């Protein structure tokens, strides 16, 4: 019923457990490898995966789309080797494919980290054993499960998604967010540093803003990578460009305000903060920054 599609490169530390925990779905495993030099391909083959090899050309969408083209089952599940679905949710996921009126599902992902990174971080609450010993996580939402044969495909050289094609493939009522959580461990900064992913993501997000100069989300992605690299001025400029491209979005404006405070330049955020409060008066993070700003101003008087 389900083809599991993933891309790999030197994932021997994660892959065996990932494929094993999906076995209750009785899936077809499709792996597109972009140049592993460890035991990744051997591990995949031991689980009966169909493995295709391709060169890496700084584009995450290309190998992902190759994996989708090779899928033969009615439904496609996209997951990465460093992600897990809770044991209690595996069979619930298969039940989603039995709803005749649905064509695609999005899922929340818990991205686990050791330290609280920003206002979007949450404390692990013990509700899943898959939290392991990670004290914090931040959330993201992605389309992970969809019917085969709908021309759904990935777009974007980095932080790639199928969202655009899902919108075209699904009518109202044919797409929904499922109440199943994906658990992602590879966003931990120590792991990112070990695999040199931060440098790769910065390089690709910089390429993305050149290729998509009118896409505010591309500038947000690049700005975040600049913050990770300690390039605060470039980050602020990119956040500001995202705000210029969509000046009515409280989300992009909040990213800009947050970057000012992260760069110890909170006082310069006043006009943006006031606009953000007007756009989204119930947002608690705007209120938090507003009180910090008032505190800075009082210290100067």
N, C-alpha and C positions, 0 to 999 in steps of 0.2 A: 504493500500500500504506500510506503514512504521511501523515497530516496534521500539519504543523508548526504549533503554536499558540503565539502570543506576544502580549504586550501592550506597547504603546509609548507614549512621550511624549518628544518631542525627542531622538530617538536617531539622528540623521543621521550622527554620528561612528562608529557601530558597525554600523548595520543592513545596509549594502550588503555588507560582507565576511561578515557572519553568513549572510545568505540565499545568497550565492554559494557558501560552503563547504559548504552542505547540498544543493546541486544534484545530487550523485551519488546521492542517495536518490530523486530524481524525485518530490519531495513536492508535496502541496497546501499552500500557505502561507495561513494564516489570521492576520490581524493585527487586533487590536482597539486602536484608538488613543484615548487619553483626553484629547486636547487639544493635540496638537503644533502648534507655531508655526514650526517649521523645515521641512526638506525630507523628513522622515520618511515621510509618506504618499506623496510622489512617488517616493521610492526604492523603497518597497514595491510600488507599482503597476508600476514598471519591471521588477520581477522576477516579475510575474504574480500577485502576492498578492491575495487577496480582503480588502479593508479595510473594517472596520466602525468607525464612530465612536460614542463614548459619552461622557457627561459624567463627570468625576471626582468621586466622593463619599466620599473617604477610606476606601475599601474595595478592597483588591487582589483579593479573591476574586471580586467581581462581574464585572469585565471578563474575568478568566481563565475563569470559567464560561461567559460569553457566547461566548468563542472555542471552547470545547469543544463547545457546542451546534451550532456552525456546521460542525464537522468532518464530512466525508463518507467518509473512508477507514477501513479496518478497524482501523488503529492510530493512536494520537495520541502525538506527541512534543512535550513542553513544553520550551522553551528561551527564554532572554532574549537581546536583541540584543548584550549585552556578554559573551556566553558563546561558547565554541568547543568543538568536538570535534576531536581530533587527526586529521589527514589519514589516518593509518594505521588509525584506528578507525571511520571513517564507514561503510564497507561492512560491518564487523563488527556495527555497530548494526543494520543492515537484516537481518542473519542472525538476530538475536534474535527477529524477528517471524515466523520460519519454524518456531519450536518450538511444536508443536500443544498441548502441555500447559501452557504458560505464558500468564498473562493480564496480568502487570505486572512491571516491573523498577524497582529503585532503583539509583542511581548515586552514587559519591563525586564531590564537586566540590572542585577545588583553587581556593580563593579567594585570589588573589595580592595581596600587600601589600609595601610598601617597607621597613617596619621590623617587627621581631619584636614581636608584641603580647603574648603570654602563653605559658604552658607548652604550649599546644596548637599553636603554630606550628612549621613544619618548614622546613628549608632546601631550596631548589630544587636538584636534583641533576643537571640536564642531561639527564634522561631524555626530555624532551619539548621540541621547539622552541617549543611553545606557551607555555612558561614566559616567553618573551621575555626581558626583562632584570630581571624581578622576582626578588629574592633569597629571598623567603619566601612561604609560603602556609599557610592553615589549612584543615582539611577539614570538610565538611558532607555529609550524605547525604539525598537526596530521591528520591521516585518521579518519574520523568521520562517513562517509556514505558509505555503501557497500551492494552489493547484498547478500541475504541470500543463504545458501547452497553451498558456495564455500570453506568451511573449513577454513575460515578466523578466526583467534583467537589471543588472547592477549598473549604476552610473557614478562616476567620480573616481579620480586616481587614488584618493585616500578618504577615509570615513565614508566609504561607498555604501549606497543604499539602493533598494528597489522601489522606493516610495513613489517616484514619479510614474513608473510603469504600472504600479498597482492601482493608482488613481485612474489610469486609462482602462485598465482591465476589469475593474469592478464597478458595478452600479451601486447606488445607495442600498445598504442592507446586506451587501455581499462581502463586507470587510468589517472586522471588529478587533478590539484588543482583548486577548485572552487573559484570564486570571491565573496564569502560570508564570513563575519567575525563572529566568535564566541566571546562573551564578557564574561570574566571570572573575578570574584571578589574575590575568595577565596585565592588568592596569596598575598593579602595585609598582611604585616607582623603582624599587630595587630590581625587579624583574625587567622593567623597561630599560633600565640602564645596562643591565647585563647583556641584553640582546641588541643594544644600540638602537632601540626603536625610536627614541626621542629624536635623534638626529635624522632618521629616515622620515619620520612624520613631519618634522619641520621643513625638510627639503620638499616633500610632496605637497604640503599645504601652501608653500610659497609658489610652487608651480600652479597650484589650483587657482590662486587669486589672479595669476597672469592669464590663465585659460578662461576664467569665469569672472571678469572684472565687475560685473553687475550683480553678483551673488553675495548678499551680506553674510550668509552662513559660512562661505569660504573664508571671509576675512575674520570671522569669529574663530574658526579652527586655526588659522595661521596665528592669530593673536595669542591664543592659549599656548601654542607651542613656543612662541617667543617668551612668554612668561616663564615657562619651564626652563628655557635657556638663559634666563636672567636678563633678557633684552627688553626691559620695561618700556623704553621709549618707542620701540617698534611695535610693541604690544598695544600701547595706548593709541598710536596712530592707526593701527588696524581696527581696533575696537571703534574708534571714532568714524572710520570709513564705513563700517557696518551700520552705524547709527545714521550716517548721511544717506545711505542707500535705502534705509527703511526707518524714517524718523518717527513713525507712529508706533513702533514696536517697543513696549516696555521691557521686553526681554533683552534686546540688543542694548538698550540704554542702561539697564542694570549691569550688564557685563562691563560697560564703559566705566560706570561709577565704581564698581568693584575693583577695577584695575587701577583707578586713581588712588583708592585707599591702600591697595596692595603695594603701590609704589611710593607710599608715604607722601602722597600729594592730595590728600582728602579735601583740603580747602579749595582746590581748583575745580572740584566737582560740583560746586554749589548750584550753578544754573542747570546742569544736567540732572542733579538730584531733585531739584524743585520740579522740573518737567516730568521726571519719572513718577513723583508722588501724584502729580495731576493725572497722569495716564493710568496709574495703578495704585489708587490711594489705600487699598487694603493689603498691599504687599508688605509683609513684616520686615523683609530685608531692607527695603527702602527706608522704613521707619528706624531700623537699627543704624543705618548709615547717617540718617538725619540727626539722630541724637549724638553720634560721634562728631559730626560736623559742628554742632552747637557747642560741644565740649571743647573742641579745638578753638573755636572763636572766643569762648569765655576765657581760655587760658591766655589769649593774646591781649585781652583788655584789662 
